[in-house]
């Protein structure tokens, strides 16, 4: 049983967040702390100039609201939104906050994953704790 669980959340349409949440509930102790983490990727400078001035703040607020709604379904859960490259930022957050388990969703790998790698692959290879991949 785990006491501090990190669940990176992606809101991509092909990702199902219910599996990782159920697994966090199953593998966590009754008083386990669960963090639902979403990483907002940086928008290139050339693209940000075409977006409304308050776009990033509104997007971040909407993501935080969705995370809070998901977190409300689990005891001792909270949502956290950070910015950066998803794989590296998840690993940095794990180094700082010391979870004893990361539960990460993954899609079915394709040829592009063999050449470029994916977020789940990067987390599995470099996480400082146990990682459970859910498909």
Protein Blocks (a to p, Z undefined) as FASTA:
>chain_A
ZZbdcddddfbfkbcfklmmmmmmmmpcfklccddddddddddfklmmmpcfklmmmmmm
mmmmmmmmmmmmpghiacdddeddfklmmmmmmmmnopabdcdddddddfklmmnopfkl
mmmmmpcbdcdddZZ
